[in-house]
Amino acid sequence: MGQNQVLGRQGEEAAVRFLEEKGFSILERNYRAGRSEVDIIAMDGKMLVICEVKTRNWGTQNDGAASVGNKKHKTLMRAAIRYMEDKKLQCELRFDLLCVTHYRGEWSVEHFEDVFLPY
């Protein structure tokens, strides 16, 4: 496993801990629907939350949020629909972004709610 993959997995772990501390229930991690993948699927009360996690080392030039564009939005939407159909869920849906930064062994998480609107 490459260094970026290790960093990404550790960032997802930090994001899961962050969400659990906020009272979210984690339903799935790395959920796959065809070629689409969702990092974290969780419940926030009665709201189904599809979470994209972007992990960066501190000082990295590019911003994690900047790497989530329309293509990723469509991919996440397809996966969310598939998940809701598979689980026969009828609930509200929200898309969140968690930007995780690693600096000197410490993790910080910025949580952005409702970053996309479902089509």
DSSP file (Angstrom, degrees, kcal/mol; ACC not computed):
  #  RESIDUE AA STRUCTURE BP1 BP2  ACC     N-H-->O    O-->H-N    N-H-->O    O-->H-N    TCO  KAPPA ALPHA  PHI   PSI    X-CA   Y-CA   Z-CA
    1    1 A M              0   0    0      0, 0.0     2,-0.0     0, 0.0     5,-0.0   0.000 360.0 360.0 360.0 132.5    0.0    0.0    0.0
    2    2 A G     >  -     0   0    0      1,-0.1     4,-2.3     4,-0.0     5,-0.2  -0.222 360.0-106.4 -74.7 165.1    1.4    3.4   -1.0
    3    3 A Q  H  > S+     0   0    0      1,-0.2     4,-2.5     2,-0.2     5,-0.2   0.870 120.2  51.6 -59.9 -40.0    2.0    6.3    1.3
    4    4 A N  H  > S+     0   0    0      2,-0.2     4,-2.5     1,-0.2    -1,-0.2   0.880 109.3  50.6 -66.0 -37.3   -1.0    8.2    0.0
    5    5 A Q  H  > S+     0   0    0      2,-0.2     4,-2.4     1,-0.2    -2,-0.2   0.904 110.8  48.8 -66.4 -40.8   -3.3    5.2    0.5
    6    6 A V  H  X S+     0   0    0     -4,-2.3     4,-2.5     2,-0.2     5,-0.2   0.937 112.3  48.3 -63.0 -46.5   -2.1    4.8    4.1
    7    7 A L  H  X S+     0   0    0     -4,-2.5     4,-2.4     1,-0.2    -2,-0.2   0.912 111.4  51.3 -59.6 -43.3   -2.6    8.5    4.7
    8    8 A G  H  X S+     0   0    0     -4,-2.5     4,-2.2     2,-0.2    -2,-0.2   0.909 110.4  47.4 -61.5 -44.2   -6.1    8.3    3.2
    9    9 A R  H  X S+     0   0    0     -4,-2.4     4,-2.1     2,-0.2    -1,-0.2   0.915 112.8  48.8 -65.0 -42.3   -7.1    5.3    5.4
   10   10 A Q  H  X S+     0   0    0     -4,-2.5     4,-2.2     1,-0.2    -1,-0.2   0.887 110.2  52.3 -64.6 -37.5   -5.8    7.0    8.5
   11   11 A G  H  X S+     0   0    0     -4,-2.4     4,-2.3    -5,-0.2    -2,-0.2   0.895 107.7  51.1 -63.8 -40.7   -7.8   10.1    7.5
   12   12 A E  H  X S+     0   0    0     -4,-2.2     4,-2.6     2,-0.2    -2,-0.2   0.893 108.1  52.7 -63.3 -39.5  -10.9    8.1    7.1
   13   13 A E  H  X S+     0   0    0     -4,-2.1     4,-2.4     2,-0.2    -2,-0.2   0.926 109.9  48.2 -60.2 -44.5  -10.3    6.7   10.6
   14   14 A A  H  X S+     0   0    0     -4,-2.2     4,-2.3     1,-0.2    -2,-0.2   0.891 111.4  50.9 -63.3 -39.3  -10.0   10.2   12.0
   15   15 A A  H  X S+     0   0    0     -4,-2.3     4,-2.6     2,-0.2    -2,-0.2   0.904 109.2  50.4 -65.3 -42.1  -13.2   11.2   10.2
   16   16 A V  H  X S+     0   0    0     -4,-2.6     4,-2.8     2,-0.2     5,-0.2   0.937 111.2  48.2 -61.5 -47.2  -15.1    8.2   11.6
   17   17 A R  H  X S+     0   0    0     -4,-2.4     4,-2.3     1,-0.2    -2,-0.2   0.919 111.8  50.9 -58.7 -43.8  -14.0    9.1   15.1
   18   18 A F  H  X S+     0   0    0     -4,-2.3     4,-1.2     2,-0.2    -2,-0.2   0.933 112.3  45.4 -58.9 -49.0  -15.0   12.7   14.6
   19   19 A L  H  <>S+     0   0    0     -4,-2.6     5,-2.4     1,-0.2     3,-0.3   0.907 111.8  51.6 -64.5 -42.4  -18.5   11.7   13.3
   20   20 A E  H ><5S+     0   0    0     -4,-2.8     3,-1.5     1,-0.2    -1,-0.2   0.894 106.9  53.8 -62.3 -38.9  -19.0    9.2   16.1
   21   21 A E  H 3<5S+     0   0    0     -4,-2.3    -1,-0.2     1,-0.3    -2,-0.2   0.799 106.0  54.1 -64.9 -27.4  -18.1   11.9   18.7
   22   22 A K  T 3<5S-     0   0    0     -4,-1.2    -1,-0.3    -3,-0.3    -2,-0.2   0.438 127.2-101.3 -84.8  -0.3  -20.8   14.1   17.1
   23   23 A G  T < 5S+     0   0    0     -3,-1.5    22,-0.3     1,-0.3    -3,-0.2   0.536  71.8 146.5  95.3   7.3  -23.4   11.4   17.6
   24   24 A F      < -     0   0    0     -5,-2.4     2,-0.6    -6,-0.1    -1,-0.3  -0.454  44.6-134.6 -72.8 149.1  -23.5   10.0   14.1
   25   25 A S  E     -A   43   0A   0     18,-2.4    18,-2.5    -2,-0.1     2,-0.5  -0.940  18.3-137.4-102.7 122.0  -24.1    6.2   13.6
   26   26 A I  E     +A   42   0A   0     -2,-0.6    16,-0.3    16,-0.2     3,-0.1  -0.686  28.3 171.2 -82.4 122.8  -21.7    4.8   11.0
   27   27 A L  E     +     0   0A   0     14,-2.8     2,-0.3    -2,-0.5    15,-0.2   0.825  62.2   3.1 -97.9 -41.7  -23.6    2.4    8.7
   28   28 A E  E     -A   41   0A   0     13,-2.0    13,-2.5     3,-0.0     2,-0.4  -0.986  52.4-156.2-146.7 151.8  -20.9    1.6    6.0
   29   29 A R  E    S+A   40   0A   0     -2,-0.3    11,-0.2    11,-0.2    10,-0.2  -0.999  82.8   0.4-128.7 137.3  -17.3    2.4    5.2
   30   30 A N  E    S-     0   0A   0      9,-2.5     2,-0.3    -2,-0.4     9,-0.2   0.908  82.6-170.4  54.4  47.0  -16.0    2.2    1.6
   31   31 A Y  E     -A   38   0A   0      7,-1.6     7,-2.6    -3,-0.1     2,-0.4  -0.519   5.4-152.4 -70.6 130.6  -19.4    1.2    0.2
   32   32 A R  E     +A   37   0A   0     -2,-0.3     2,-0.4     5,-0.2     5,-0.2  -0.902  22.4 175.3-112.1 134.4  -19.1    0.2   -3.4
   33   33 A A  E >  S-A   36   0A   0      3,-2.5     3,-1.9    -2,-0.4     2,-0.4  -0.851  72.7 -57.1-132.5  95.5  -21.9    0.5   -6.0
   34   34 A G  T 3  S-     0   0    0     -2,-0.4    -1,-0.0     1,-0.3    45,-0.0  -0.555 121.3 -18.4  66.0-125.3  -20.4   -0.6   -9.3
   35   35 A R  T 3  S+     0   0    0     -2,-0.4    -1,-0.3    -3,-0.1     2,-0.3   0.502 120.6  97.3 -89.6  -4.3  -17.4    1.7   -9.9
   36   36 A S  E <   -A   33   0A   0     -3,-1.9    -3,-2.5    39,-0.1     2,-0.4  -0.604  53.8-169.1 -87.0 144.9  -18.7    4.2   -7.4
   37   37 A E  E     -A   32   0A   0     -2,-0.3     2,-0.5    -5,-0.2    -5,-0.2  -0.999  11.5-158.6-135.8 138.3  -17.4    4.3   -3.9
   38   38 A V  E     -A   31   0A   0     -7,-2.6    -7,-1.6    -2,-0.4    -8,-0.3  -0.964  10.9-150.4-113.0 128.8  -18.6    6.2   -0.8
   39   39 A D  E    S+     0   0A   0     12,-0.5    -9,-2.5    -2,-0.5     2,-0.4   0.954  79.0   3.1 -63.5 -51.2  -16.1    6.7    2.0
   40   40 A I  E     -AB  29  51A   0     11,-1.8    11,-3.2   -11,-0.2     2,-0.5  -0.999  56.2-166.7-141.6 134.0  -18.6    6.8    4.8
   41   41 A I  E     +AB  28  50A   0    -13,-2.5   -14,-2.8    -2,-0.4   -13,-2.0  -0.991  28.9 160.3-117.2 129.0  -22.4    6.3    5.0
   42   42 A A  E     -AB  26  49A   0      7,-2.5     7,-3.4    -2,-0.5     2,-0.5  -0.890  37.8-120.7-142.1 167.2  -23.9    7.4    8.3
   43   43 A M  E     -AB  25  48A   0    -18,-2.5   -18,-2.4    -2,-0.3     2,-0.6  -0.965  13.6-169.5-113.2 133.2  -27.1    8.4   10.0
   44   44 A D  E >  S- B   0  47A   0      3,-2.7     3,-1.7    -2,-0.5     2,-0.5  -0.876  74.0 -56.1-117.5  92.4  -27.4   11.8   11.7
   45   45 A G  T 3  S-     0   0    0     -2,-0.6   -20,-0.1   -22,-0.3   -22,-0.0  -0.637 121.7 -20.7  68.2-120.2  -30.6   11.4   13.5
   46   46 A K  T 3  S+     0   0    0     -2,-0.5    46,-0.5    -3,-0.1     2,-0.5   0.284 118.0 103.0-100.4   8.6  -33.1   10.4   10.8
   47   47 A M  E <   -Bc  44  92A   0     -3,-1.7    -3,-2.7    44,-0.1     2,-0.5  -0.809  67.2-138.6 -98.2 127.4  -30.9   11.9    8.0
   48   48 A L  E     -Bc  43  93A   0     44,-2.7    46,-2.3    -2,-0.5     2,-0.5  -0.733  23.8-159.3 -80.6 128.8  -28.9    9.6    5.8
   49   49 A V  E     -Bc  42  94A   0     -7,-3.4    -7,-2.5    -2,-0.5     2,-0.6  -0.952  12.6-159.4-120.5 122.4  -25.5   11.2    5.3
   50   50 A I  E     -Bc  41  95A   0     44,-2.9    46,-2.6    -2,-0.5     2,-0.5  -0.890  21.3-159.7 -97.4 118.5  -23.1   10.4    2.4
   51   51 A C  E     -Bc  40  96A   0    -11,-3.2   -11,-1.8    -2,-0.6   -12,-0.5  -0.882  15.1-164.7-112.7 127.4  -19.7   11.5    3.4
   52   52 A E  E     - c   0  97A   0     44,-2.3    46,-2.8    -2,-0.5     2,-0.5  -0.926  15.1-155.9-102.6 130.4  -16.7   12.2    1.2
   53   53 A V  E     - c   0  98A   0     -2,-0.5     2,-0.5    44,-0.2    46,-0.2  -0.930  10.4-173.1-112.5 128.9  -13.4   12.3    3.0
   54   54 A K  E     - c   0  99A   0     44,-2.6    46,-3.1    -2,-0.5     2,-0.4  -0.984   8.6-166.7-121.4 120.9  -10.4   14.2    1.7
   55   55 A T  E     + c   0 100A   0     -2,-0.5     2,-0.3    44,-0.2    46,-0.2  -0.897  11.3 169.0-113.1 134.5   -7.1   13.8    3.6
   56   56 A R  E     - c   0 101A   0     44,-2.6    46,-2.4    -2,-0.4     2,-0.3  -0.978  35.5-115.4-138.5 151.0   -4.1   16.0    3.2
   57   57 A N  E >   - c   0 102A   0     -2,-0.3     3,-1.8    44,-0.2    46,-0.2  -0.647  52.5 -92.3 -76.5 145.2   -0.8   16.6    4.9
   58   58 A W  T 3  S+     0   0    0     44,-3.0    -1,-0.1    -2,-0.3     3,-0.1  -0.329 113.4  29.3 -58.4 138.4   -0.5   20.1    6.4
   59   59 A G  T 3  S+     0   0    0      1,-0.3    -1,-0.3    -3,-0.1     2,-0.1   0.392  81.3 146.7  91.2  -3.2    1.1   22.4    3.9
   60   60 A T    <   -     0   0    0     -3,-1.8    -1,-0.3     1,-0.1    -4,-0.0  -0.438  50.9-132.0 -66.1 140.0   -0.1   20.6    0.8
   61   61 A Q  S    S+     0   0    0     -2,-0.1     2,-0.2    -3,-0.1    -1,-0.1   0.893  83.1  66.8 -63.0 -43.5   -0.7   23.0   -2.0
   62   62 A N  S    S-     0   0    0      1,-0.0     2,-0.4     2,-0.0    -2,-0.1  -0.578  79.1-128.3 -90.4 147.6   -4.1   21.7   -3.1
   63   63 A D    >>  -     0   0    0     -2,-0.2     4,-0.6     1,-0.1     3,-0.5  -0.718  11.0-136.5 -89.6 134.1   -7.2   21.9   -1.0
   64   64 A G  G >4 S+     0   0    0     -2,-0.4     3,-1.2     1,-0.2    -1,-0.1   0.878 104.9  55.7 -57.9 -39.7   -9.2   18.7   -0.4
   65   65 A A  G >4 S+     0   0    0      1,-0.3     3,-1.4     2,-0.2    -1,-0.2   0.829  99.1  61.5 -64.1 -31.6  -12.5   20.6   -1.0
   66   66 A A  G <4 S+     0   0    0     -3,-0.5    -1,-0.3     1,-0.3    -2,-0.2   0.716  95.0  62.7 -68.5 -19.8  -11.3   21.7   -4.4
   67   67 A S  G << S+     0   0    0     -3,-1.2     2,-0.8    -4,-0.6    -1,-0.3   0.402  83.3  86.4 -88.4   4.3  -10.9   18.1   -5.6
   68   68 A V    <   +     0   0    0     -3,-1.4     2,-0.1    -4,-0.1    -1,-0.1  -0.857  60.3 151.3-107.7  99.8  -14.7   17.4   -5.3
   69   69 A G     >  -     0   0    0     -2,-0.8     4,-2.2     0, 0.0     5,-0.1  -0.277  60.9 -67.9-113.8-161.8  -16.3   18.5   -8.5
   70   70 A N  H  > S+     0   0    0      1,-0.2     4,-2.5     2,-0.2     5,-0.2   0.855 126.5  55.8 -61.3 -38.7  -19.4   17.6  -10.6
   71   71 A K  H  > S+     0   0    0      1,-0.2     4,-2.1     2,-0.2    -1,-0.2   0.933 110.8  44.4 -62.1 -45.1  -18.0   14.2  -11.6
   72   72 A K  H  > S+     0   0    0      2,-0.2     4,-2.9     1,-0.2     5,-0.2   0.890 110.2  56.4 -65.8 -38.8  -17.6   13.2   -8.0
   73   73 A H  H  X S+     0   0    0     -4,-2.2     4,-2.3     1,-0.2    -2,-0.2   0.932 108.9  46.1 -56.7 -48.1  -21.0   14.6   -7.2
   74   74 A K  H  X S+     0   0    0     -4,-2.5     4,-2.5     2,-0.2    -1,-0.2   0.898 112.2  51.3 -63.4 -41.1  -22.7   12.4   -9.8
   75   75 A T  H  X S+     0   0    0     -4,-2.1     4,-2.1     1,-0.2    -2,-0.2   0.930 111.9  46.2 -61.8 -46.2  -20.7    9.4   -8.6
   76   76 A L  H  X S+     0   0    0     -4,-2.9     4,-2.5     1,-0.2    -2,-0.2   0.881 111.1  53.1 -65.0 -38.1  -21.8    9.9   -5.0
   77   77 A M  H  X S+     0   0    0     -4,-2.3     4,-2.4    -5,-0.2     5,-0.2   0.929 109.1  48.5 -63.2 -45.9  -25.4   10.5   -6.1
   78   78 A R  H  X S+     0   0    0     -4,-2.5     4,-2.3     1,-0.2    -2,-0.2   0.923 113.3  47.4 -59.7 -44.6  -25.5    7.2   -8.0
   79   79 A A  H  X S+     0   0    0     -4,-2.1     4,-2.6     1,-0.2    -1,-0.2   0.893 110.6  52.0 -65.2 -39.4  -24.0    5.3   -5.1
   80   80 A A  H  X S+     0   0    0     -4,-2.5     4,-2.6     2,-0.2    -2,-0.2   0.921 110.3  48.1 -63.6 -44.1  -26.5    7.0   -2.6
   81   81 A I  H  X S+     0   0    0     -4,-2.4     4,-2.4     2,-0.2    -2,-0.2   0.930 112.7  48.8 -61.7 -45.0  -29.5    6.0   -4.8
   82   82 A R  H  X S+     0   0    0     -4,-2.3     4,-2.9    -5,-0.2    -2,-0.2   0.918 111.6  49.3 -61.2 -44.2  -28.2    2.4   -5.1
   83   83 A Y  H  X S+     0   0    0     -4,-2.6     4,-2.4     1,-0.2    -2,-0.2   0.934 111.6  48.2 -61.5 -46.8  -27.6    2.2   -1.3
   84   84 A M  H  X>S+     0   0    0     -4,-2.6     5,-2.5     1,-0.2     4,-0.5   0.878 114.1  47.1 -63.8 -37.6  -31.1    3.5   -0.5
   85   85 A E  H ><5S+     0   0    0     -4,-2.4     3,-0.7     3,-0.2    -2,-0.2   0.936 112.8  48.7 -67.2 -46.6  -32.7    1.1   -3.0
   86   86 A D  H 3<5S+     0   0    0     -4,-2.9    -2,-0.2     1,-0.2    -1,-0.2   0.880 119.7  37.6 -60.8 -39.4  -30.6   -1.9   -1.7
   87   87 A K  H 3<5S-     0   0    0     -4,-2.4    -1,-0.2    -5,-0.2    -2,-0.2   0.434 106.5-126.5 -93.3  -0.8  -31.5   -1.1    2.0
   88   88 A K  T <<5 +     0   0    0     -3,-0.7     2,-0.4    -4,-0.5    -3,-0.2   0.913  49.8 167.9  53.9  47.1  -35.1    0.0    1.1
   89   89 A L      < -     0   0    0     -5,-2.5     2,-0.4    -6,-0.2    -1,-0.2  -0.721  27.1-174.4 -94.2 139.9  -34.6    3.3    2.9
   90   90 A Q        +     0   0    0     -2,-0.4     2,-0.3     2,-0.0    -5,-0.0  -0.821  42.3 111.9-130.4  92.3  -37.0    6.2    2.6
   91   91 A C  S    S-     0   0    0     -2,-0.4   -44,-0.1   -43,-0.0     2,-0.1  -0.919  71.1 -72.3-150.8 172.4  -35.4    9.1    4.4
   92   92 A E  E     -c   47   0A   0    -46,-0.5   -44,-2.7    -2,-0.3     2,-0.4  -0.399  47.0-145.5 -71.3 153.9  -33.9   12.5    3.8
   93   93 A L  E     +c   48   0A   0    -46,-0.2     2,-0.3    -2,-0.1   -44,-0.2  -0.961  17.6 179.3-128.3 138.6  -30.4   12.5    2.2
   94   94 A R  E     -c   49   0A   0    -46,-2.3   -44,-2.9    -2,-0.4     2,-0.5  -0.989  19.0-143.0-138.2 146.9  -27.5   14.8    2.8
   95   95 A F  E     -cD  50 116A   0     21,-0.6    20,-2.6    -2,-0.3    21,-0.6  -0.955  23.7-176.2-112.9 121.8  -24.0   15.0    1.3
   96   96 A D  E     -c   51   0A   0    -46,-2.6   -44,-2.3    -2,-0.5     2,-0.4  -0.826  15.3-148.5-116.6 154.7  -21.2   16.1    3.6
   97   97 A L  E     -cD  52 112A   0     15,-2.6    15,-3.1    -2,-0.3     2,-0.5  -0.985   6.5-164.5-121.6 131.6  -17.5   16.7    3.0
   98   98 A L  E     -cD  53 111A   0    -46,-2.8   -44,-2.6    -2,-0.4     2,-0.7  -0.967   3.8-162.4-117.4 116.5  -14.9   16.0    5.7
   99   99 A C  E     -cD  54 110A   0     11,-2.5    11,-2.5    -2,-0.5     2,-0.5  -0.882  11.8-166.2 -99.5 115.2  -11.5   17.6    5.1
  100  100 A V  E     -cD  55 109A   0    -46,-3.1   -44,-2.6    -2,-0.7     2,-0.4  -0.869   3.3-165.5-107.9 131.8   -8.9   15.9    7.3
  101  101 A T  E     -cD  56 108A   0      7,-2.7     7,-2.3    -2,-0.5     2,-0.5  -0.961   6.0-154.4-120.7 134.4   -5.5   17.4    7.8
  102  102 A H  E     +cD  57 107A   0    -46,-2.4   -44,-3.0    -2,-0.4     2,-0.3  -0.913  20.3 165.9-107.2 128.9   -2.5   15.6    9.3
  103  103 A Y  E >   - D   0 106A   0      3,-2.6     3,-1.8    -2,-0.5    -2,-0.0  -0.898  67.6 -26.3-148.0 115.3    0.2   17.6   11.0
  104  104 A R  T 3  S-     0   0    0     -2,-0.3     3,-0.1     1,-0.3    -2,-0.0   0.883 125.8 -45.6  50.3  48.2    3.0   16.2   13.2
  105  105 A G  T 3  S+     0   0    0      1,-0.3     2,-0.3     0, 0.0    -1,-0.3   0.423 117.6 109.2  81.9  -2.0    1.0   13.2   14.3
  106  106 A E  E <   -D  103   0A   0     -3,-1.8    -3,-2.6     2,-0.0     2,-0.4  -0.794  54.6-147.9-108.9 151.7   -2.2   15.1   15.0
  107  107 A W  E     -D  102   0A   0     -2,-0.3     2,-0.4    -5,-0.2    -5,-0.2  -0.953  10.2-172.3-119.4 135.1   -5.4   15.1   12.9
  108  108 A S  E     -D  101   0A   0     -7,-2.3    -7,-2.7    -2,-0.4     2,-0.4  -0.972   8.6-156.8-123.8 146.1   -7.9   17.9   12.4
  109  109 A V  E     -D  100   0A   0     -2,-0.4     2,-0.5    -9,-0.2    -9,-0.2  -0.979   7.5-164.6-126.9 127.1  -11.2   17.6   10.8
  110  110 A E  E     -D   99   0A   0    -11,-2.5   -11,-2.5    -2,-0.4     2,-0.6  -0.952  15.7-156.4-105.9 127.5  -13.3   20.3    9.1
  111  111 A H  E     -D   98   0A   0     -2,-0.5     2,-0.6   -13,-0.2   -13,-0.2  -0.918   9.7-172.5-112.6 119.6  -16.9   19.1    8.5
  112  112 A F  E     -D   97   0A   0    -15,-3.1   -15,-2.6    -2,-0.6     3,-0.4  -0.951  13.0-153.7-112.6 117.3  -19.0   20.8    5.8
  113  113 A E  E     +     0   0A   0     -2,-0.6   -17,-0.2   -17,-0.2    -2,-0.0  -0.617  68.7   9.9 -91.2 148.9  -22.6   19.8    5.7
  114  114 A D  E     +     0   0A   0     -2,-0.2   -18,-0.2     1,-0.1    -1,-0.2   0.908  68.3 159.1  56.7  50.9  -24.9   19.8    2.7
  115  115 A V  E     +     0   0A   0    -20,-2.6     2,-0.3    -3,-0.4   -19,-0.1   0.738  65.4  32.4 -78.6 -22.1  -22.2   20.4    0.1
  116  116 A F  E    S-D   95   0A   0    -21,-0.6   -21,-0.6   -43,-0.0    -1,-0.0  -0.939  74.9-134.5-127.6 153.4  -24.3   19.1   -2.8
  117  117 A L        -     0   0    0     -2,-0.3   -23,-0.1   -23,-0.1    -2,-0.0  -0.921  32.4-113.3-102.0 133.3  -28.0   19.1   -3.4
  118  118 A P              0   0    0      0, 0.0   -45,-0.0     0, 0.0   -23,-0.0  -0.345 360.0 360.0 -60.2 147.3  -29.5   15.8   -4.6
  119  119 A Y              0   0    0     -3,-0.0    -2,-0.0     0, 0.0   -42,-0.0   0.493 360.0 360.0 -68.8 360.0  -30.8   16.0   -8.2
